[in-house]
């Protein structure tokens, strides 16, 4: 679901250029409908992750990765079909994810 939502997000963002050069799912369905599908897939992804975290299938130390991605997921719901992802949001999420991964790795090395 994560990969599908990322692909849909990229297709919506590139729709204007793709419509002129290479047909794809979004050029066929249209950016507004694809954005609706993207939001639906994102909602299912979030609900599934929440359920799996509550159930304990997702280990507690991995949950912060989902929390780090939350602003990007929310941004999918508030922007229109012609708007791209905010670069600062992408960079901030990447940096936060890398820092947390380094922390988890460091703690696991120290504990082992």
Number of C-alpha atoms within 10 A of each C-alpha: 13 12 8 12 20 14 13 21 23 14 20 26 20 17 22 14 12 15 14 9 9 9 12 13 13 23 19 11 11 15 23 14 14 20 25 14 15 22 20 14 18 21 15 14 16 17 12 13 16 15 13 13 16 12 10 10 10 14 11 10 10 13 13 14 15 15 13 17 17 13 14 16 18 13 14 20 15 10 13 14 18 13 12 15 14 12 9 9 14 14 11 16 19 14 13 16 18 13 12 17 16 12 12 14 12 11 11 10 9 8 7 5
